[in-house]
Amino acid sequence: MDKMNSTRAEIMKMPAPHISQITNEDLFSRSDVDVIKTLGKGGYSEVFLASWKGVPYKLVVKKYHIADVDKTPANRGIKRMHFDAEIKCLNNLEHTHIAKLFTALVTSSGNLGYVIMEHYPGGDLFHFSHRYMLNGDQMAKIFMGVSMALSYIHEKRIFHQDIKPQNILLDGYGRAVLTDFGLASKLKEGQNSVTSWHTTIGHYGPELCLGRRFCPFKLDMYSFGITLWKTVFKLSSTAFDPFTFTHTCTSLVPYFKDALLKLLHPVPCARWDSGQFENHFRSTPRSTQIFIMQPQDPTAHYILLAQKRNPNAVPVPQPLAVVPFYTFRFGYTR
């Protein structure tokens, strides 16, 4: 068993929640469960907003096809591992900024698995930030929450491996919640590095190109930095290498400029951990501004600059609505 598989094995040793077995081949065929809408679809699962008879609030249901008949045994094993890792992590992690698991279900045939979670009405950060223009205070609040979640799991020697805007949810008060632990792994005591990494394209740290062992916690922080960079500039890290594009950070107020340059540092030992990020945000005077010179759309200038370099890489910017204050205090309905 290689070192990466051994880190997955550490996750599998964690206590699992009680997994109820249901006779219905499809949970949504039951009369007491109604699907309201589809929230998203990934490589391993589909996500739905649903209502449950007798439950006074909406729930999120992640549906895993854990034993697709058209998949090879190896692929089916990967899907089952993703499902097990998700429920074991969420069952053993309890934090304000980590998604809350209610229960897990598996069909009697073993073909389908369901993860029932709390619903966060703000949706994911990717769609939220493209719908609303976040100010500096709101951005800081969101990323402080994610950093606190990373501090918590890193102390437990767990690394997430898939930090990105789509895996950060917002509750009705604008608080960030980290979700999707299907790729999470755990280091054994005394183990400090790994040899392989699986994450979203564009979130890989530069140390992966060196062919040496690397610290997974520092890679989580690099992905965290990419997530902040994407949210600030609304650019795709698959179209541009943020590390070579960080000269645009000179347009940011020091509060965000310093954080991005440290989180995207090419040398892992010089890259901030979550504690250093939090200390910086607590000690540096905050501003509602993100950019030094705030245009009507603060991202437009930098997107147009990017388009000059590669006209096909970045879409024409669309106008953004300013996030109203009440959105971050009393919640809202999408």
LOTORNU-917021 format. One line per 5 residues: for each residue x, y, z of N, C-alpha, C. Coordinates in steps of 0.001 Angstrom, whole numbers, padded with zeros to 6 digits. Each point is the difference from the previous one (the first is absolute). Layout:
BEGIN
X,Y,Z,X,Y,Z,X,Y,Z | ...
END
This chain:
BEGIN
000859,-001197,000000,-000859,001197,000000,000885,001232,000000 | -000184,000909,-001001,000843,001187,-000036,-000455,000992,001052 | 000792,001083,000128,-000256,000939,001080,-001345,000697,-000149 | -000412,000346,-001254,-001287,000651,-000164,-001123,-000934,000393 | 000080,-001279,-000409,-001026,-000948,000405,-000018,-000168,001509
001149,000083,000626,000040,-000148,001453,-000665,001179,000679 | 000080,001198,-000600,-000683,001146,000596,-001507,-000150,-000145 | -000447,-000596,-001103,-001428,-000289,-000151,-000420,-001065,001005 | 000883,-000949,000258,-000301,-001048,000969,-000212,000580,001393 | 000737,001073,000334,-000178,000642,001303,-001394,000601,000124
-000514,000539,-001101,-001375,000516,000013,-000982,-001144,000224 | 000249,-001138,-000663,-000924,-001131,000106,-000042,-000586,001418 | 001034,000274,000802,000014,-000485,001383,-000893,000837,000918 | -000405,001182,-000471,-000820,000884,000826,-001382,-000608,000199 | -000628,000240,001161,-001340,-000546,000241,-001000,000505,-001033
-000836,-000900,-000471,-001007,000363,-001000,-001324,000296,000695 | -000830,000860,-000596,-001337,000205,000553,-000851,-001235,-000232 | -001123,-000072,000665,-000927,-001095,-000275,-000560,000184,-001404 | 000185,-000989,-000847,-000488,000070,-001373,-001261,-000856,-000103 | -001127,000663,-000185,-001267,-000721,-000117,-000124,-000593,-001395
-000620,-001169,-000061,-000229,-000644,-001291,-001443,000221,-000398 | -000202,000392,-001257,-001350,000224,-000491,-000291,-000983,-001120 | -001240,-000446,-000044,-000378,-001012,-000994,-000271,000638,-001364 | -000432,001280,000015,-000238,000677,-001278,001308,000132,-000764 | 000011,-000371,-001256,001210,000136,-000799,000363,001467,-000192
-001020,000879,000011,000259,001432,-000124,-000730,000711,001139 | 000753,000720,000822,-000585,000715,001132,-001103,000940,-000452 | 000168,000615,-001171,-000947,001004,-000447,-001305,-000598,-000518 | -000080,-001314,-000032,-001263,-000625,-000380,-000935,-000131,001207 | 000514,000297,001187,-000834,-000072,001204,-000965,001173,000043
-001172,-000237,000569,-001043,001032,000023,000300,001113,000991 | 000899,-000265,000977,000267,001019,001017,001207,000868,-000328 | 000595,-000185,-001186,001150,000799,-000422,-000321,000677,-001322 | 000174,001314,-000048,-000251,000756,-001226,001259,000759,-000397 | 000411,-000150,-001254,001132,000765,-000520,-000499,001373,-000419
000635,001040,000540,-000369,001372,-000348,000751,000443,-001253 | 001318,-000244,-000019,000790,000341,-001184,001356,-000676,000079 | 000663,-000069,-001126,001364,-000514,-000058,000961,001140,000282 | 000942,-000224,000922,000966,001032,000369,001315,-000137,-000751 | 000341,-001206,-000424,001259,-000176,-000698,000280,-001457,-000284
001038,-000228,-000785,000403,-001361,-000349,001506,-000037,-000144 | 000624,-000985,000643,001445,-000158,-000077,000370,-001358,-000562 | 001283,-000322,000118,000473,-001261,-000546,-000475,-001210,000785 | -000378,000203,001265,-000372,-001134,000848,-001452,000054,000473 | -000633,001160,-000070,-001328,000109,000592,-000825,001086,-000673
-001301,-000054,000267,-000929,001061,-000357,-000530,000592,001293 | -000283,001304,-000018,-000432,000683,001222,-001378,000613,-000240 | -000929,-000265,000942,-001375,000462,-000131,-000439,000742,001260 | -000865,000966,-000194,-000707,000625,001112,-001331,-000727,000128 | -000318,-000463,001204,-001193,-000833,000174,-000735,000362,001280
-001254,-000365,000025,-000803,000121,001220,-000390,-001397,000445 | -000124,-000175,001315,-000288,-001300,000589,-001222,000144,000891 | -000978,-000856,-000204,-001226,000091,000784,000306,-000098,001496 | -000505,000955,000744,000236,000015,001442,001208,000812,000419 | 000847,000403,-000963,001175,000830,000301,-000330,001434,-000398
000081,000962,000937,-000479,001364,-000284,000943,000863,-000834 | 001099,-000557,-000469,000937,000795,-000791,000513,-000831,-001168 | 000573,000690,-000986,000521,-000680,-001191,001329,-000691,000325 | 000291,-001048,-000754,001222,-000777,000171,000739,-000106,-001338 | 001301,-000235,000086,000793,-000282,-001196,000268,-001503,-000048
-000260,-000605,-001148,000219,-001430,-000184,001054,-000203,-001091 | 001116,-000637,000363,001015,-000364,-000989,-000219,-001458,-000373 | -000207,-000236,-001264,-000300,-001340,-000491,001232,-000566,-000689 | 000511,-001101,000531,001178,-000674,-000556,-000407,-001251,-000752 | 000460,-000139,-001230,-000163,-001254,-000745,001236,-000843,000322
-000052,-000688,001126,001214,-000647,000513,000281,-001361,-000628 | -000910,-000498,-000806,000260,-001301,-000637,-000592,-000024,-001398 | 000399,000980,-000820,-000509,000052,-001370,000353,-001280,-000741 | -000984,-000585,-000667,000243,-001265,-000697,000901,000181,-001219 | 000053,001248,-000536,000820,000215,-001184,001430,000387,000343
000347,-000012,001277,001351,000358,000430,000800,-001251,000337 | 001318,000097,-000116,000869,-001104,000380,-000006,-000139,001512 | 000372,-001171,000546,000069,-000166,001458,000887,001046,000662 | 001091,000376,-000677,000898,001004,000580,-000709,001344,000145 | -000760,000403,-001049,-000725,001261,000064,-001103,-000040,001035
-000658,-001142,000124,-001031,-000118,001020,000607,000119,001386 | 001191,-000559,000161,000687,000091,001290,000361,001432,000350 | 000396,000790,-001006,000340,001406,000227,-001236,000772,000444 | -001144,-000263,-000639,-001228,000700,000369,-000419,-000359,001420 | 000138,-001271,000365,-000357,-000408,001356,000943,000648,001013
001284,000090,-000348,000960,000622,000897,-000308,001480,000195 | -000408,000663,-001077,-000359,001414,000075,-001207,000179,000927 | -000994,-000857,-000150,-001199,000045,000843,000366,-000240,001460 | 000797,-001036,000268,000382,-000326,001377,000836,001109,000631 | 000929,000573,-000784,000846,001073,000539,-000843,001207,000389
-000968,000323,-000839,-000873,001155,000283,-000745,-000181,001311 | -000668,-001145,000160,-000829,-000157,001193,000843,-000196,001265 | 001160,-000633,-000122,000837,-000197,001182,000618,001308,000458 | 000423,000832,-000960,000544,001314,000373,-001069,000857,000663 | -001142,000126,-000663,-001046,000865,000531,-000539,-000524,001332
000020,-001308,000190,-000461,-000580,001253,000952,000301,001154 | 001279,000174,-000298,001010,000176,001049,000516,001429,000118 | -000508,000893,-000837,000410,001393,000063,-001188,000848,000421 | 000194,000799,001032,-001075,000870,000483,000561,001408,000148 | -000391,000873,-000914,000534,001361,-000016,-001025,000924,-000651
-000046,001236,000461,-000944,000984,-000537,000144,000167,-001496 | 001225,-000148,-000510,000266,000269,-001412,000207,-001276,-000816 | -000553,-001120,000478,000016,-001259,-000756,-001436,-000494,-000118 | -000355,-000462,-001192,-001375,-000422,-000269,-000463,-001061,000998 | -001277,000077,000359,-000571,-000898,000997,-000682,-001187,-000672
000389,-001194,000435,-000610,-001245,-000496,-001144,-000409,000912 | -001154,-000348,-000601,-001124,-000513,000781,-000004,-001529,000033 | 000074,-000607,-001170,-000007,-001465,-000051,000493,-000459,-001372 | 000219,-001299,-000126,000394,-000602,-001276,-000881,-001212,-000253 | -000333,-000231,-001258,-000873,-001107,-000391,000631,-000747,-001162
-000233,-001305,-000053,000446,-000831,-001116,-001157,-000902,-000395 | -000209,-000188,-001298,-001067,-000891,-000449,000381,-001449,000291 | -000990,-000846,000106,000242,-001405,000338,000867,-000701,-001044 | -000062,000480,-001252,000828,-000585,-001055,001453,000464,000091 | 000236,001106,000741,001348,000550,000109,000407,000853,-001190
-000954,000259,-000912,000336,000772,-001199,000038,001497,000247 | -000841,000474,000919,-000117,001437,000233,000245,000338,001468 | 000644,001120,000222,000207,000502,001345,-000460,001447,000079 | -000472,000403,001171,-000509,001362,000185,000619,000603,001253 | 000438,001244,-000133,000504,000755,001137,-000974,001150,000230
-000613,000044,001184,-000997,001017,000332,000677,001059,000862 | -000010,001248,-000489,000742,001068,000651,-000874,001233,000202 | 000505,000887,000829,-000671,001283,000214,000029,000830,-001283 | -001057,000773,-000201,-000077,000885,-001172,000546,001372,000358 | 000885,000527,-000869,000578,001332,000203,-000531,000901,-001118
-000918,000924,000333,-000771,000718,-001030,000813,000953,-000863 | 001215,000370,000419,000811,000888,-000825,000565,-000672,-001227 | -000056,-001333,-000050,000576,-000719,-001130,001515,-000024,000084 | 000661,-000363,-001092,001459,-000080,000032,000625,001346,-000351 | 001251,000170,000435,000696,001275,-000158,000197,000366,-001465
000209,-000990,-000858,000226,000290,-001419,-001189,000765,-000590 | -001194,-000542,000171,-001182,000640,-000578,-000358,001281,000747 | 000186,-000006,001313,-000323,001193,000787,000874,001180,-000423 | 001312,-000239,-000146,000922,001098,-000312,-000155,000491,-001431 | -000576,-000836,-000876,-000258,000457,-001359,-001366,000679,-000121
-000791,-000137,001042,-001301,000671,000004,000071,001333,000730 | 000832,000059,001041,000101,001188,000829,001428,000521,000046 | 000149,001301,000174,001301,000619,000172,000294,000069,001500 | 000884,-000861,000470,000349,-000032,001416,000933,001151,000335 | -000195,000617,001175,000966,001001,000437,001069,-000666,000870
000974,000788,000437,001137,-000565,000723,-000382,-000689,001289 | -000909,000601,000767,-000412,-000601,001271,-000688,-001339,-000221 | -000864,-000050,-000994,-000719,-001233,-000290,000951,-001094,-000484 | 000943,000394,-000861,000993,-000959,-000496,000844,-000539,001149 | 000429,000901,000895,000818,-000418,001141,-000767,-000951,000910
-001276,000286,000228,-000829,-000853,000856,-000092,-001416,-000566 | -000197,-000087,-001302,-000123,-001309,-000643,001299,-000786,000120 | 001121,000626,-000345,001260,-000744,-000045,000584,-000251,001388 | -000341,000824,000969,000380,-000323,001376,-000701,-001271,000449 | -001269,-000142,-000375,-000745,-001202,000363,000601,-001253,-000604
000372,000071,-001291,000610,-001161,-000651,001348,-000319,000643 | 000782,001032,000304,001305,-000215,000628,-000152,-000662,001365 | -001017,000389,000767,-000235,-000611,001307,-000365,-001481,-000155 | -000768,-000316,-001054,-000322,-001407,-000262,001265,-000781,-000353 | 000892,000606,-000803,001251,-000665,-000355,000900,-000172,001221
000054,000994,000872,000778,-000132,001241,-000475,-001211,000797 | -001301,-000134,000083,-000617,-001077,000781,000350,-001378,-000573 | -000156,-000174,-001323,000269,-001325,-000565,001501,-000287,-000055 | 000817,001028,-000230,001449,-000213,-000056,000547,-000407,001372 | -000581,000538,001057,000400,-000424,001353,-000291,-001479,000219
-001015,-000504,-000673,-000350,-001416,000086,000742,-000825,-001054 | 000948,000637,-000712,000841,-000637,-001011,-000788,-000447,-001233 | -001129,000656,-000225,-000826,-000257,-001178,000241,001118,-001011 | 000195,-000358,-001260,000082,001017,-001050,-001158,-000205,-000968 | -000545,001103,-000471,-001249,-000014,-000771,000215,-000437,-001439
000972,000580,-000675,000455,-000358,-001337,-000874,000550,-001132 | -001074,000734,000322,-000835,000541,-001076,-000616,001343,000397 | 000842,000912,000501,-000476,001331,000368,-000232,000803,-001279 | -001217,000448,-000198,-000348,000812,-001164,-001316,000720,000295 | -000332,001057,-000763,-001219,000760,000305,-001270,-000845,000032
-000063,-001028,-000854,-001210,-000836,-000060,-000183,-000832,001262 | 001066,-000196,000787,-000087,-000808,001225,-000060,000853,001256 | -000293,001281,-000171,-000228,000894,001132,-001437,000486,-000085 | -000784,-000302,001009,-001406,000394,000032,-000185,001174,000954 | -001084,000740,-000201,-000305,001149,000854,-001355,-000193,000653
-000042,000228,001308,-001293,-000092,000675,-000736,001331,-000159 | -001143,000126,000656,-000817,001199,-000154,000598,001243,000618 | 001107,-000157,000746,000657,001150,000630,001334,000322,-000656 | 000282,-000614,-001132,001247,000270,-000698,001196,-000729,000555 | -000228,-000961,000902,001115,-000780,000555,000355,-001135,-000946
001294,-000224,-000167,000475,-001044,-000908,-000009,-001360,000677 | -000310,-001019,-000796,-000022,-001381,000479,000727,-000857,-001035 | 000998,-000746,000450,000769,-000873,-000887,-000721,-001332,-000164 | -000083,-000477,-001235,-000710,-001248,-000271,000799,-000872,-000958 | -000565,-001140,-000369,000560,-000976,-000949,001345,-000543,000478
-000061,-000962,000906,001195,-000638,000556,000279,-001353,-000651 | -000521,-000201,-001201,000178,-001287,-000662,001432,-000317,-000371 | 000846,001020,-000164,001410,-000226,-000321,000902,000153,001225 | -000581,000259,001142,000801,000238,001207,000796,-001241,000391 | 001181,000228,000543,000857,-001080,000491,000609,000425,001328
000602,-000955,000675,000551,000270,001327,001399,-000589,000107 | 000933,000815,000507,001364,-000474,000216,000094,-000799,001290 | 000809,-001039,-000022,000301,-000730,001220,000886,000851,000901 | 000006,-000317,001279,000920,000675,000907,001429,-000257,-000465 | 000787,001055,-000054,001382,-000116,-000453,000174,000166,-001493
-001089,-000041,-000754,000073,000200,-001448,-000272,001465,-000302 | 000826,000637,-000811,-000130,001432,-000253,-000116,000366,-001478 | 000063,-001007,-000877,-000029,000311,-001427,-000659,-001130,-000776 | -000365,000319,-001254,-000611,-000985,-000893,000697,000092,-001360 | -000346,-000912,-000888,000659,-000036,-001320,-000963,000242,-001155
-001302,000057,000270,-000965,000249,-001074,-001119,000891,000509 | -000704,000603,-000938,-001016,001000,000349,-001105,-000034,-001041 | -001234,000071,000454,-001143,-000042,-000909,-000888,001198,000304 | -000111,000921,-000932,-000818,001177,000219,-000489,000546,-001336 | -000705,001098,000053,-000535,000633,-001209,001125,000647,-000805
-000076,-000103,-001318,000997,000622,-000873,000072,001496,000293 | 001227,000497,000093,000195,001411,000307,000261,000267,001466 | -000137,-001027,000847,000221,000163,001437,001244,-000752,000478 | 000826,-000451,-000933,001219,-000716,000352,001104,000988,000369 | 000718,-000266,001099,001128,000832,000385,001218,-000270,-000858
000917,000977,-000119,001176,-000169,-000866,000933,-001111,000454 | -000044,-000395,001281,000903,-001048,000479,-000316,-001362,-000599 | -001197,-000157,-000570,-000354,-001288,-000605,000837,-000302,-001239 | 000573,001047,-000596,000814,-000189,-001206,001415,-000479,000318 | 000367,-000048,001277,001382,-000307,000363,000268,-001492,000149
-001064,-000800,000063,000173,-001443,000113,000515,-000450,001351 | -000230,000822,001031,000439,-000366,001351,-001199,-000101,000926 | 000218,-000462,001207,-001056,-000047,000999,-000370,001431,000389 | -001224,000200,000426,-000437,001349,000330,-000995,-000047,001159 | -000184,001159,000628,-000901,000122,001146,-001426,000240,-000480
-000947,-000870,000327,-001370,000178,-000492,-000704,001207,000604 | 000394,000393,001214,-000641,001153,000629,000379,001293,-000725 | 001247,000078,-000466,000426,001166,-000769,-000706,000039,-001360 | -000287,-001171,-000567,-000734,-000034,-001269,-001457,000415,000207 | -000589,-000391,001121,-001342,000495,000328,000000,001526,000041
001061,000578,000595,000069,001454,000111,000208,000651,-001368 | 000738,-000669,-000895,000149,000535,-001353,-001365,000008,-000697 | -000756,-001091,000119,-001342,-000057,-000585,-000904,001068,000613 | 000176,000234,001290,-000742,001058,000694,000354,001363,-000601 | 001302,000226,-000267,000437,001244,-000630,-000565,000160,-001406
-000031,-001100,-000774,-000589,000030,-001340,-001481,000377,000095 | -000684,-000537,001001,-001417,000288,000200,-000217,001479,000303 | 000850,000572,000848,-000088,001434,000288,000290,000808,-001267 | 001041,-000394,-000722,000394,000685,-001243,-001139,-000016,-001014 | -000626,-001160,-000182,-001118,-000119,-000935,-001162,000895,000412
-000278,000040,001299,-001147,000751,000496,000233,001502,-000127 | 001236,000439,000230,000332,001423,-000104,-000031,000461,-001453 | 000707,-000723,-000882,000165,000458,-001379,-001029,-000582,-000966 | -000742,-001000,000443,-000986,-000675,-000852,000633,-000484,-001300 | 001164,-000611,000138,000711,-000596,-001121,000135,-001500,000241
000195,-000745,-001061,000167,-001441,000122,001477,-000347,000111 | 000349,-000819,000973,001398,-000407,000162,000402,-001041,-001048 | -000962,-000494,-000789,000372,-000898,-001099,000410,000806,-001230 | -000453,001265,-000064,000346,000852,-001133,001304,000753,000250 | 000286,000310,001280,001204,000741,000349,000650,-000635,001212
001295,000037,000033,000735,-000463,001164,000030,001142,001008 | -000702,-000103,001117,-000044,001110,000961,001381,000425,000480 | 000914,-000961,000077,001323,000353,000496,000704,000979,-000937 | -000198,-000142,-001308,000621,000929,-000947,-000875,001226,-000226 | -001183,000000,000588,-000947,001091,-000214,-000157,000860,001250
000824,-000258,001031,-000193,000686,001273,000458,001448,-000024 | 000578,000480,-001137,000297,001428,-000065,-001285,000811,000122 | -001149,-000626,-000304,-001268,000714,000164,-000306,000249,001472 | 000682,-000686,000900,-000237,000210,001434,000380,001412,000426 | 000809,000699,-000815,000349,001383,000335,-001230,000893,-000033
-001065,-000463,-000633,-001237,000782,-000049,-000849,-000185,001250 | 000394,-000929,000872,-000789,-000310,001186,000471,000801,001203 | -000918,000197,000939,000400,000598,001274,000923,-000997,000703 | 000912,000467,000883,000974,-000901,000638,-000627,-001200,000695 | -001190,000203,000523,-000712,-001063,000710,-000098,-001276,-000837
-000330,000153,-001289,-000158,-001148,-000888,001269,-000293,-000799 | 000737,001047,-000364,001220,-000208,-000777,000991,-000880,000753 | 000272,000336,001262,000981,-000762,000778,-000442,-001452,000182 | -001308,-000189,000232,-000511,-001357,000199,000179,-000850,-001255 | -000340,000554,-001154,000109,-000769,-001241,001448,-000347,-000324
000898,000967,000160,001402,-000266,-000330,000597,-001073,000913 | -000434,-000035,001242,000512,-001017,000938,-000651,-001361,-000234 | -001281,-000011,-000297,-000688,-001274,-000231,000436,-000654,-001306 | 000388,000819,-000982,000421,-000529,-001301,001521,-000059,-000126 | 000692,000066,001121,001462,-000051,-000042,000448,-001345,-000566
000949,000006,-000953,000406,-001260,-000635,000788,-000924,000913 | 000568,000538,001073,000785,-000814,000934,-000907,-000393,001167 | -000311,-001284,000155,-000966,-000417,001026,000333,000469,001409 | 001283,-000026,000390,000347,000384,001366,-000214,001490,000250 | -000064,000795,-001080,-000256,001433,000135,-001483,000333,-000158
-000781,-000986,-000339,-001432,000214,-000212,-000726,000023,001352 | -000948,000890,000126,-000743,000101,001259,-000796,-001263,000285 | -000087,-000344,001288,-000987,-000989,000436,-001253,000763,000437 | -001014,-000725,000416,-001273,000650,000327,000136,000934,001204 | 000842,-000364,000952,000192,000855,001167,000607,001341,-000375
000989,-000006,-000876,000623,001252,-000446,-000984,000856,-000783 | -000825,-000653,-000811,-001027,000741,-000751,-000972,000675,000966 | -000448,-000738,001007,-000959,000559,000953,000621,001136,000809 | 001261,-000153,000426,000664,001065,000745,000107,001271,-000837 | 000305,-000165,-001281,000103,001143,-000907,-001340,000717,-000101
-001069,-000742,-000176,-001303,000630,-000180,-000515,000620,001289 | 000438,-000536,001138,-000428,000592,001276,000802,001255,000338 | 001263,000030,-000404,000881,001094,000412,000062,001154,-000991 | -000379,-000237,-001262,000074,001043,-001021,-001307,000779,-000031 | 000078,001345,000017,-001238,000799,-000073,-000804,-000363,-001245
-001294,-000245,000199,-000847,-000426,-001104,-000630,001192,-000696 | -000397,-000225,-001233,-000659,001017,-000807,-001112,-000667,-000779 | -001014,000771,-000345,-001048,-000553,-000860,000510,-000150,-001425 | 001127,000641,-000305,000562,-000093,-001340,000853,-001254,-000158 | 000063,-000484,-001224,000903,-001083,-000380,001087,000553,-000908
-000396,000870,-000928,000928,000623,-000932,000352,001400,000479 | 001229,000440,-000269,000439,001332,000407,-000849,001059,-000681 | -000191,-000147,-001309,-000880,000901,-000732,-001211,-000811,-000413 | -001128,000307,000608,-001186,-000819,-000169,-000821,000495,-001186 | 000096,-000654,-001169,-000865,000386,-001120,-001427,-000461,000257
-000892,000313,-000914,-001387,-000411,000174,-000094,-001522,000086 | 000726,-000681,-000833,000143,-001455,000104,001492,-000268,000210 | 000421,-000299,001233,001430,-000093,000299,000720,-001119,-000732 | -000726,-000907,-000603,000671,-001092,-000703,000144,000280,-001494 | -000730,000980,-000494,-000065,000192,-001447,001369,000309,-000600
000758,000910,000641,001296,000396,-000542,000935,-001203,-000138 | -000002,-000869,001010,000939,-001114,-000002,-000443,-001114,-000940 | -001291,-000143,-000170,-000482,-000970,-000977,000341,000474,-001419 | -000166,001304,-000245,000336,000531,-001319,001502,-000107,-000258 | 000808,000230,001037,001441,-000177,-000131,000325,-001445,-000373
-000688,-000932,000644,000215,-001418,-000289,-000425,-000337,-001422 | -001088,000627,-000461,-000474,-000286,-001343,001000,000461,-001064 | 000734,001059,000290,001011,000470,-000938,001101,-001041,-000170 | 000291,-000726,001086,001043,-001020,-000065,-000501,-001243,-000715 | -001239,-000353,000260,-000575,-001203,-000604,-001487,000243,-000199
-000423,000501,-001140,-001394,000411,-000201,-001012,-001119,000175 | 000427,-001242,-000164,-000960,-001109,000074,-000137,-000589,001395 | 000812,000479,000946,000065,-000673,001298,-001040,000489,000988 | -000369,001284,-000074,-000848,000582,001037,-001234,000623,-000627 | -001193,-000280,000524,-001220,000573,-000563,-000115,001498,000295
-000811,000682,-000784,-000245,001417,000248,-000694,000143,001350 | 000473,000911,000868,-000579,000117,001335,-001451,000473,-000043 | -000805,-000533,000888,-001386,000403,000120,-000160,000885,001236 | -000960,000932,-000006,-000214,000848,001177,-000356,-000845,001211 | 000482,000415,001166,-000273,-000714,001239,-000863,000854,000906
-000866,-000643,000752,-000790,000716,000996,000808,000116,001284 | -000161,001114,000701,000662,000156,001291,-000762,-000813,001026 | 000714,-000720,000859,-000666,-000801,001024,-000641,000933,001013 | -001315,-000055,000165,-000629,000864,001006,000394,-000423,001401 | 000014,000944,000919,000426,-000287,001369,-000831,-001110,000619
-001327,000024,-000248,-000862,-000977,000651,000293,-001416,-000447 | 000610,-000156,-001170,000350,-001346,-000457,000933,-000673,000987 | 000916,000771,000579,000986,-000562,000906,-000439,000082,001459 | -001252,000379,000210,-000462,000038,001371,-001244,-000856,000202 | -000915,000100,-000907,-001278,-000679,000192,-000267,-001111,-001001
000899,-000191,-000944,-000197,-001053,-000989,-000839,000479,-001171 | -000107,-000838,-000986,-000748,000348,-001195,-000437,-001275,-000691 | -000886,000147,-000943,-000474,-001144,-000782,000455,000160,-001428 | 000658,-001034,-000496,000507,000081,-001382,-001152,-000122,-000976
END
